Amino acid sequence: MYTAIIHEEDGIFIADCPEAGTVSQGTTIEEALKNLREATELYLDECPTNLVAA
């Protein structure tokens, strides 16, 4: 499991995964998390690392 940090800017929710360095956005918190999960999975598939999930 990875960390998701979410904040809102101008009506858009920004989601950031600091462990992987991925960022995404959405119009709702749920959409931002879904998009972040997808972006992080794609990133880790392309660039596997030795990240350890806490």
N, CA, C, O and CB atoms as a CASP TS submission, in Angstrom:
PFRMAT TS
TARGET T0000
AUTHOR 0000-0000-0000
METHOD Language model
MODEL 1
PARENT N/A
ATOM      1  N   MET     1       0.842  -1.173   0.000  1.00  0.00           N
ATOM      2  CA  MET     1       0.000   0.000   0.000  1.00  0.00           C
ATOM      3  C   MET     1       0.892   1.242   0.000  1.00  0.00           C
ATOM      4  O   MET     1       1.909   1.290   0.692  1.00  0.00           O
ATOM      5  CB  MET     1      -0.960  -0.005   1.219  1.00  0.00           C
ATOM      6  N   TYR     2       0.498   2.236  -0.779  1.00  0.00           N
ATOM      7  CA  TYR     2       1.246   3.469  -0.891  1.00  0.00           C
ATOM      8  C   TYR     2       0.435   4.639  -0.344  1.00  0.00           C
ATOM      9  O   TYR     2      -0.782   4.548  -0.181  1.00  0.00           O
ATOM     10  CB  TYR     2       1.640   3.722  -2.343  1.00  0.00           C
ATOM     11  N   THR     3       1.117   5.717  -0.070  1.00  0.00           N
ATOM     12  CA  THR     3       0.490   6.922   0.457  1.00  0.00           C
ATOM     13  C   THR     3      -0.135   7.730  -0.679  1.00  0.00           C
ATOM     14  O   THR     3       0.431   7.824  -1.769  1.00  0.00           O
ATOM     15  CB  THR     3       1.518   7.777   1.227  1.00  0.00           C
ATOM     16  N   ALA     4      -1.297   8.308  -0.416  1.00  0.00           N
ATOM     17  CA  ALA     4      -1.917   9.254  -1.344  1.00  0.00           C
ATOM     18  C   ALA     4      -2.164  10.549  -0.579  1.00  0.00           C
ATOM     19  O   ALA     4      -2.859  10.567   0.436  1.00  0.00           O
ATOM     20  CB  ALA     4      -3.257   8.681  -1.954  1.00  0.00           C
ATOM     21  N   ILE     5      -1.591  11.612  -1.079  1.00  0.00           N
ATOM     22  CA  ILE     5      -1.815  12.943  -0.503  1.00  0.00           C
ATOM     23  C   ILE     5      -2.725  13.684  -1.466  1.00  0.00           C
ATOM     24  O   ILE     5      -2.433  13.788  -2.657  1.00  0.00           O
ATOM     25  CB  ILE     5      -0.456  13.730  -0.262  1.00  0.00           C
ATOM     26  N   ILE     6      -3.829  14.198  -0.941  1.00  0.00           N
ATOM     27  CA  ILE     6      -4.824  14.854  -1.793  1.00  0.00           C
ATOM     28  C   ILE     6      -5.022  16.291  -1.317  1.00  0.00           C
ATOM     29  O   ILE     6      -5.162  16.551  -0.122  1.00  0.00           O
ATOM     30  CB  ILE     6      -6.176  14.076  -1.779  1.00  0.00           C
ATOM     31  N   HIS     7      -5.032  17.203  -2.260  1.00  0.00           N
ATOM     32  CA  HIS     7      -5.398  18.580  -1.955  1.00  0.00           C
ATOM     33  C   HIS     7      -6.232  19.130  -3.101  1.00  0.00           C
ATOM     34  O   HIS     7      -6.247  18.580  -4.202  1.00  0.00           O
ATOM     35  CB  HIS     7      -4.139  19.457  -1.714  1.00  0.00           C
ATOM     36  N   GLU     8      -6.915  20.211  -2.822  1.00  0.00           N
ATOM     37  CA  GLU     8      -7.832  20.794  -3.805  1.00  0.00           C
ATOM     38  C   GLU     8      -7.290  22.135  -4.268  1.00  0.00           C
ATOM     39  O   GLU     8      -6.843  22.952  -3.464  1.00  0.00           O
ATOM     40  CB  GLU     8      -9.257  20.958  -3.213  1.00  0.00           C
ATOM     41  N   GLU     9      -7.337  22.346  -5.576  1.00  0.00           N
ATOM     42  CA  GLU     9      -6.942  23.623  -6.185  1.00  0.00           C
ATOM     43  C   GLU     9      -7.980  24.013  -7.222  1.00  0.00           C
ATOM     44  O   GLU     9      -8.184  23.301  -8.205  1.00  0.00           O
ATOM     45  CB  GLU     9      -5.522  23.530  -6.834  1.00  0.00           C
ATOM     46  N   ASP    10      -8.621  25.118  -7.006  1.00  0.00           N
ATOM     47  CA  ASP    10      -9.579  25.661  -7.976  1.00  0.00           C
ATOM     48  C   ASP    10     -10.630  24.641  -8.409  1.00  0.00           C
ATOM     49  O   ASP    10     -10.968  24.562  -9.590  1.00  0.00           O
ATOM     50  CB  ASP    10      -8.843  26.168  -9.195  1.00  0.00           C
ATOM     51  N   GLY    11     -11.150  23.859  -7.456  1.00  0.00           N
ATOM     52  CA  GLY    11     -12.208  22.912  -7.758  1.00  0.00           C
ATOM     53  C   GLY    11     -11.742  21.580  -8.319  1.00  0.00           C
ATOM     54  O   GLY    11     -12.573  20.733  -8.647  1.00  0.00           O
ATOM     55  N   ILE    12     -10.440  21.373  -8.439  1.00  0.00           N
ATOM     56  CA  ILE    12      -9.867  20.118  -8.932  1.00  0.00           C
ATOM     57  C   ILE    12      -9.093  19.472  -7.786  1.00  0.00           C
ATOM     58  O   ILE    12      -8.362  20.151  -7.065  1.00  0.00           O
ATOM     59  CB  ILE    12      -8.935  20.359 -10.182  1.00  0.00           C
ATOM     60  N   PHE    13      -9.254  18.161  -7.620  1.00  0.00           N
ATOM     61  CA  PHE    13      -8.523  17.435  -6.591  1.00  0.00           C
ATOM     62  C   PHE    13      -7.246  16.866  -7.189  1.00  0.00           C
ATOM     63  O   PHE    13      -7.274  16.180  -8.211  1.00  0.00           O
ATOM     64  CB  PHE    13      -9.393  16.308  -5.981  1.00  0.00           C
ATOM     65  N   ILE    14      -6.125  17.161  -6.536  1.00  0.00           N
ATOM     66  CA  ILE    14      -4.810  16.697  -6.963  1.00  0.00           C
ATOM     67  C   ILE    14      -4.395  15.579  -6.010  1.00  0.00           C
ATOM     68  O   ILE    14      -4.424  15.753  -4.792  1.00  0.00           O
ATOM     69  CB  ILE    14      -3.752  17.871  -6.975  1.00  0.00           C
ATOM     70  N   ALA    15      -4.011  14.434  -6.565  1.00  0.00           N
ATOM     71  CA  ALA    15      -3.575  13.291  -5.766  1.00  0.00           C
ATOM     72  C   ALA    15      -2.120  12.994  -6.099  1.00  0.00           C
ATOM     73  O   ALA    15      -1.740  12.931  -7.268  1.00  0.00           O
ATOM     74  CB  ALA    15      -4.474  12.041  -6.026  1.00  0.00           C
ATOM     75  N   ASP    16      -1.311  12.811  -5.060  1.00  0.00           N
ATOM     76  CA  ASP    16       0.120  12.614  -5.203  1.00  0.00           C
ATOM     77  C   ASP    16       0.543  11.370  -4.434  1.00  0.00           C
ATOM     78  O   ASP    16       0.129  11.179  -3.290  1.00  0.00           O
ATOM     79  CB  ASP    16       0.897  13.852  -4.712  1.00  0.00           C
ATOM     80  N   CYS    17       1.365  10.523  -5.048  1.00  0.00           N
ATOM     81  CA  CYS    17       1.946   9.353  -4.385  1.00  0.00           C
ATOM     82  C   CYS    17       3.438   9.635  -4.225  1.00  0.00           C
ATOM     83  O   CYS    17       4.201   9.446  -5.173  1.00  0.00           O
ATOM     84  CB  CYS    17       1.687   8.015  -5.207  1.00  0.00           C
ATOM     85  N   PRO    18       3.869  10.082  -3.048  1.00  0.00           N
ATOM     86  CA  PRO    18       5.269  10.466  -2.885  1.00  0.00           C
ATOM     87  C   PRO    18       6.264   9.318  -3.040  1.00  0.00           C
ATOM     88  O   PRO    18       7.394   9.542  -3.473  1.00  0.00           O
ATOM     89  CB  PRO    18       5.452  11.086  -1.549  1.00  0.00           C
ATOM     90  N   GLU    19       5.870   8.103  -2.697  1.00  0.00           N
ATOM     91  CA  GLU    19       6.792   6.973  -2.821  1.00  0.00           C
ATOM     92  C   GLU    19       7.166   6.694  -4.273  1.00  0.00           C
ATOM     93  O   GLU    19       8.319   6.375  -4.564  1.00  0.00           O
ATOM     94  CB  GLU    19       6.178   5.729  -2.203  1.00  0.00           C
ATOM     95  N   ALA    20       6.206   6.810  -5.181  1.00  0.00           N
ATOM     96  CA  ALA    20       6.453   6.538  -6.600  1.00  0.00           C
ATOM     97  C   ALA    20       6.739   7.811  -7.389  1.00  0.00           C
ATOM     98  O   ALA    20       7.301   7.749  -8.483  1.00  0.00           O
ATOM     99  CB  ALA    20       5.260   5.817  -7.208  1.00  0.00           C
ATOM    100  N   GLY    21       6.359   8.960  -6.848  1.00  0.00           N
ATOM    101  CA  GLY    21       6.536  10.214  -7.562  1.00  0.00           C
ATOM    102  C   GLY    21       5.477  10.475  -8.614  1.00  0.00           C
ATOM    103  O   GLY    21       5.689  11.271  -9.528  1.00  0.00           O
ATOM    104  N   THR    22       4.335   9.808  -8.494  1.00  0.00           N
ATOM    105  CA  THR    22       3.259   9.997  -9.468  1.00  0.00           C
ATOM    106  C   THR    22       2.230  10.994  -8.946  1.00  0.00           C
ATOM    107  O   THR    22       2.026  11.131  -7.740  1.00  0.00           O
ATOM    108  CB  THR    22       2.581   8.653  -9.792  1.00  0.00           C
ATOM    109  N   VAL    23       1.592  11.681  -9.882  1.00  0.00           N
ATOM    110  CA  VAL    23       0.580  12.685  -9.558  1.00  0.00           C
ATOM    111  C   VAL    23      -0.545  12.555 -10.576  1.00  0.00           C
ATOM    112  O   VAL    23      -0.298  12.283 -11.751  1.00  0.00           O
ATOM    113  CB  VAL    23       1.184  14.138  -9.559  1.00  0.00           C
ATOM    114  N   SER    24      -1.777  12.750 -10.124  1.00  0.00           N
ATOM    115  CA  SER    24      -2.916  12.770 -11.029  1.00  0.00           C
ATOM    116  C   SER    24      -3.964  13.700 -10.456  1.00  0.00           C
ATOM    117  O   SER    24      -3.755  14.314  -9.409  1.00  0.00           O
ATOM    118  CB  SER    24      -3.493  11.345 -11.249  1.00  0.00           C
ATOM    119  N   GLN    25      -5.095  13.806 -11.142  1.00  0.00           N
ATOM    120  CA  GLN    25      -6.144  14.718 -10.696  1.00  0.00           C
ATOM    121  C   GLN    25      -7.507  14.176 -11.058  1.00  0.00           C
ATOM    122  O   GLN    25      -7.629  13.218 -11.821  1.00  0.00           O
ATOM    123  CB  GLN    25      -5.952  16.104 -11.302  1.00  0.00           C
ATOM    124  N   GLY    26      -8.541  14.806 -10.496  1.00  0.00           N
ATOM    125  CA  GLY    26      -9.916  14.451 -10.812  1.00  0.00           C
ATOM    126  C   GLY    26     -10.856  15.510 -10.287  1.00  0.00           C
ATOM    127  O   GLY    26     -10.466  16.371  -9.498  1.00  0.00           O
ATOM    128  N   THR    27     -12.096  15.442 -10.729  1.00  0.00           N
ATOM    129  CA  THR    27     -13.087  16.421 -10.277  1.00  0.00           C
ATOM    130  C   THR    27     -13.683  16.039  -8.923  1.00  0.00           C
ATOM    131  O   THR    27     -14.336  16.858  -8.276  1.00  0.00           O
ATOM    132  CB  THR    27     -14.200  16.559 -11.313  1.00  0.00           C
ATOM    133  N   THR    28     -13.457  14.787  -8.494  1.00  0.00           N
ATOM    134  CA  THR    28     -13.857  14.338  -7.157  1.00  0.00           C
ATOM    135  C   THR    28     -12.650  13.653  -6.518  1.00  0.00           C
ATOM    136  O   THR    28     -11.694  13.291  -7.203  1.00  0.00           O
ATOM    137  CB  THR    28     -15.102  13.364  -7.219  1.00  0.00           C
ATOM    138  N   ILE    29     -12.707  13.482  -5.206  1.00  0.00           N
ATOM    139  CA  ILE    29     -11.635  12.774  -4.509  1.00  0.00           C
ATOM    140  C   ILE    29     -11.528  11.347  -5.050  1.00  0.00           C
ATOM    141  O   ILE    29     -10.429  10.847  -5.292  1.00  0.00           O
ATOM    142  CB  ILE    29     -11.886  12.762  -2.972  1.00  0.00           C
ATOM    143  N   GLU    30     -12.665  10.707  -5.235  1.00  0.00           N
ATOM    144  CA  GLU    30     -12.676   9.325  -5.716  1.00  0.00           C
ATOM    145  C   GLU    30     -12.030   9.216  -7.098  1.00  0.00           C
ATOM    146  O   GLU    30     -11.250   8.299  -7.353  1.00  0.00           O
ATOM    147  CB  GLU    30     -14.113   8.788  -5.763  1.00  0.00           C
ATOM    148  N   GLU    31     -12.360  10.157  -7.990  1.00  0.00           N
ATOM    149  CA  GLU    31     -11.785  10.144  -9.330  1.00  0.00           C
ATOM    150  C   GLU    31     -10.284  10.401  -9.279  1.00  0.00           C
ATOM    151  O   GLU    31      -9.520   9.757  -9.997  1.00  0.00           O
ATOM    152  CB  GLU    31     -12.471  11.187 -10.218  1.00  0.00           C
ATOM    153  N   ALA    32      -9.857  11.334  -8.439  1.00  0.00           N
ATOM    154  CA  ALA    32      -8.431  11.623  -8.307  1.00  0.00           C
ATOM    155  C   ALA    32      -7.679  10.393  -7.806  1.00  0.00           C
ATOM    156  O   ALA    32      -6.595  10.089  -8.303  1.00  0.00           O
ATOM    157  CB  ALA    32      -8.205  12.812  -7.354  1.00  0.00           C
ATOM    158  N   LEU    33      -8.242   9.683  -6.828  1.00  0.00           N
ATOM    159  CA  LEU    33      -7.602   8.465  -6.317  1.00  0.00           C
ATOM    160  C   LEU    33      -7.552   7.369  -7.376  1.00  0.00           C
ATOM    161  O   LEU    33      -6.537   6.688  -7.520  1.00  0.00           O
ATOM    162  CB  LEU    33      -8.343   7.957  -5.082  1.00  0.00           C
ATOM    163  N   LYS    34      -8.640   7.201  -8.110  1.00  0.00           N
ATOM    164  CA  LYS    34      -8.689   6.195  -9.180  1.00  0.00           C
ATOM    165  C   LYS    34      -7.624   6.504 -10.233  1.00  0.00           C
ATOM    166  O   LYS    34      -6.896   5.614 -10.671  1.00  0.00           O
ATOM    167  CB  LYS    34     -10.103   6.151  -9.833  1.00  0.00           C
ATOM    168  N   ASN    35      -7.542   7.766 -10.630  1.00  0.00           N
ATOM    169  CA  ASN    35      -6.564   8.171 -11.636  1.00  0.00           C
ATOM    170  C   ASN    35      -5.130   8.010 -11.114  1.00  0.00           C
ATOM    171  O   ASN    35      -4.235   7.614 -11.861  1.00  0.00           O
ATOM    172  CB  ASN    35      -6.814   9.626 -12.060  1.00  0.00           C
ATOM    173  N   LEU    36      -4.918   8.318  -9.836  1.00  0.00           N
ATOM    174  CA  LEU    36      -3.593   8.148  -9.239  1.00  0.00           C
ATOM    175  C   LEU    36      -3.214   6.674  -9.191  1.00  0.00           C
ATOM    176  O   LEU    36      -2.080   6.307  -9.500  1.00  0.00           O
ATOM    177  CB  LEU    36      -3.553   8.754  -7.826  1.00  0.00           C
ATOM    178  N   ARG    37      -4.155   5.842  -8.808  1.00  0.00           N
ATOM    179  CA  ARG    37      -3.887   4.398  -8.759  1.00  0.00           C
ATOM    180  C   ARG    37      -3.474   3.888 -10.148  1.00  0.00           C
ATOM    181  O   ARG    37      -2.508   3.137 -10.282  1.00  0.00           O
ATOM    182  CB  ARG    37      -5.141   3.625  -8.248  1.00  0.00           C
ATOM    183  N   GLU    38      -4.215   4.304 -11.167  1.00  0.00           N
ATOM    184  CA  GLU    38      -3.900   3.878 -12.537  1.00  0.00           C
ATOM    185  C   GLU    38      -2.530   4.399 -12.973  1.00  0.00           C
ATOM    186  O   GLU    38      -1.736   3.655 -13.548  1.00  0.00           O
ATOM    187  CB  GLU    38      -4.984   4.368 -13.514  1.00  0.00           C
ATOM    188  N   ALA    39      -2.257   5.665 -12.703  1.00  0.00           N
ATOM    189  CA  ALA    39      -0.971   6.251 -13.087  1.00  0.00           C
ATOM    190  C   ALA    39       0.181   5.555 -12.368  1.00  0.00           C
ATOM    191  O   ALA    39       1.226   5.302 -12.969  1.00  0.00           O
ATOM    192  CB  ALA    39      -0.954   7.756 -12.778  1.00  0.00           C
ATOM    193  N   THR    40      -0.001   5.249 -11.102  1.00  0.00           N
ATOM    194  CA  THR    40       1.052   4.595 -10.322  1.00  0.00           C
ATOM    195  C   THR    40       1.280   3.175 -10.808  1.00  0.00           C
ATOM    196  O   THR    40       2.427   2.742 -10.924  1.00  0.00           O
ATOM    197  CB  THR    40       0.696   4.589  -8.833  1.00  0.00           C
ATOM    198  N   GLU    41       0.213   2.442 -11.094  1.00  0.00           N
ATOM    199  CA  GLU    41       0.356   1.074 -11.615  1.00  0.00           C
ATOM    200  C   GLU    41       1.093   1.080 -12.951  1.00  0.00           C
ATOM    201  O   GLU    41       1.987   0.262 -13.169  1.00  0.00           O
ATOM    202  CB  GLU    41      -1.026   0.407 -11.776  1.00  0.00           C
ATOM    203  N   LEU    42       0.723   1.999 -13.847  1.00  0.00           N
ATOM    204  CA  LEU    42       1.395   2.090 -15.144  1.00  0.00           C
ATOM    205  C   LEU    42       2.872   2.445 -14.981  1.00  0.00           C
ATOM    206  O   LEU    42       3.737   1.872 -15.643  1.00  0.00           O
ATOM    207  CB  LEU    42       0.702   3.128 -16.029  1.00  0.00           C
ATOM    208  N   TYR    43       3.142   3.392 -14.096  1.00  0.00           N
ATOM    209  CA  TYR    43       4.527   3.800 -13.847  1.00  0.00           C
ATOM    210  C   TYR    43       5.344   2.626 -13.315  1.00  0.00           C
ATOM    211  O   TYR    43       6.450   2.377 -13.795  1.00  0.00           O
ATOM    212  CB  TYR    43       4.575   4.979 -12.852  1.00  0.00           C
ATOM    213  N   LEU    44       4.818   1.907 -12.338  1.00  0.00           N
ATOM    214  CA  LEU    44       5.557   0.798 -11.742  1.00  0.00           C
ATOM    215  C   LEU    44       5.726  -0.357 -12.714  1.00  0.00           C
ATOM    216  O   LEU    44       6.719  -1.081 -12.640  1.00  0.00           O
ATOM    217  CB  LEU    44       4.856   0.315 -10.490  1.00  0.00           C
ATOM    218  N   ASP    45       4.768  -0.548 -13.632  1.00  0.00           N
ATOM    219  CA  ASP    45       4.919  -1.569 -14.669  1.00  0.00           C
ATOM    220  C   ASP    45       6.075  -1.228 -15.610  1.00  0.00           C
ATOM    221  O   ASP    45       6.829  -2.109 -16.023  1.00  0.00           O
ATOM    222  CB  ASP    45       3.615  -1.716 -15.467  1.00  0.00           C
ATOM    223  N   GLU    46       6.207   0.054 -15.942  1.00  0.00           N
ATOM    224  CA  GLU    46       7.237   0.508 -16.872  1.00  0.00           C
ATOM    225  C   GLU    46       8.594   0.697 -16.208  1.00  0.00           C
ATOM    226  O   GLU    46       9.634   0.465 -16.824  1.00  0.00           O
ATOM    227  CB  GLU    46       6.811   1.796 -17.514  1.00  0.00           C
ATOM    228  N   CYS    47       8.576   1.115 -14.962  1.00  0.00           N
ATOM    229  CA  CYS    47       9.820   1.442 -14.250  1.00  0.00           C
ATOM    230  C   CYS    47       9.805   0.779 -12.881  1.00  0.00           C
ATOM    231  O   CYS    47       9.693   1.471 -11.869  1.00  0.00           O
ATOM    232  CB  CYS    47       9.999   2.984 -14.108  1.00  0.00           C
ATOM    233  N   PRO    48       9.915  -0.533 -12.824  1.00  0.00           N
ATOM    234  CA  PRO    48       9.875  -1.203 -11.518  1.00  0.00           C
ATOM    235  C   PRO    48      11.002  -0.700 -10.621  1.00  0.00           C
ATOM    236  O   PRO    48      12.116  -0.440 -11.076  1.00  0.00           O
ATOM    237  CB  PRO    48       9.976  -2.734 -11.690  1.00  0.00           C
ATOM    238  N   THR    49      10.689  -0.573  -9.361  1.00  0.00           N
ATOM    239  CA  THR    49      11.655  -0.102  -8.391  1.00  0.00           C
ATOM    240  C   THR    49      11.660  -1.043  -7.189  1.00  0.00           C
ATOM    241  O   THR    49      10.921  -2.026  -7.134  1.00  0.00           O
ATOM    242  CB  THR    49      11.340   1.348  -7.959  1.00  0.00           C
ATOM    243  N   ASN    50      12.488  -0.718  -6.268  1.00  0.00           N
ATOM    244  CA  ASN    50      12.546  -1.494  -5.032  1.00  0.00           C
ATOM    245  C   ASN    50      11.755  -0.814  -3.931  1.00  0.00           C
ATOM    246  O   ASN    50      12.112  -0.923  -2.758  1.00  0.00           O
ATOM    247  CB  ASN    50      13.995  -1.696  -4.592  1.00  0.00           C
ATOM    248  N   LEU    51      10.684  -0.111  -4.289  1.00  0.00           N
ATOM    249  CA  LEU    51       9.854   0.548  -3.289  1.00  0.00           C
ATOM    250  C   LEU    51       9.248  -0.495  -2.370  1.00  0.00           C
ATOM    251  O   LEU    51       8.808  -1.555  -2.814  1.00  0.00           O
ATOM    252  CB  LEU    51       8.749   1.394  -3.954  1.00  0.00           C
ATOM    253  N   VAL    52       9.232  -0.185  -1.099  1.00  0.00           N
ATOM    254  CA  VAL    52       8.635  -1.087  -0.130  1.00  0.00           C
ATOM    255  C   VAL    52       7.353  -0.443   0.360  1.00  0.00           C
ATOM    256  O   VAL    52       7.372   0.658   0.912  1.00  0.00           O
ATOM    257  CB  VAL    52       9.610  -1.395   1.052  1.00  0.00           C
ATOM    258  N   ALA    53       6.252  -1.125   0.160  1.00  0.00           N
ATOM    259  CA  ALA    53       4.969  -0.607   0.641  1.00  0.00           C
ATOM    260  C   ALA    53       4.899  -0.765   2.142  1.00  0.00           C
ATOM    261  O   ALA    53       5.250  -1.812   2.686  1.00  0.00           O
ATOM    262  CB  ALA    53       3.781  -1.330  -0.036  1.00  0.00           C
ATOM    263  N   ALA    54       4.447   0.273   2.802  1.00  0.00           N
ATOM    264  CA  ALA    54       4.324   0.226   4.266  1.00  0.00           C
ATOM    265  C   ALA    54       3.042  -0.467   4.668  1.00  0.00           C
ATOM    266  O   ALA    54       2.761  -0.604   5.858  1.00  0.00           O
ATOM    267  CB  ALA    54       4.367   1.638   4.865  1.00  0.00           C
TER
END
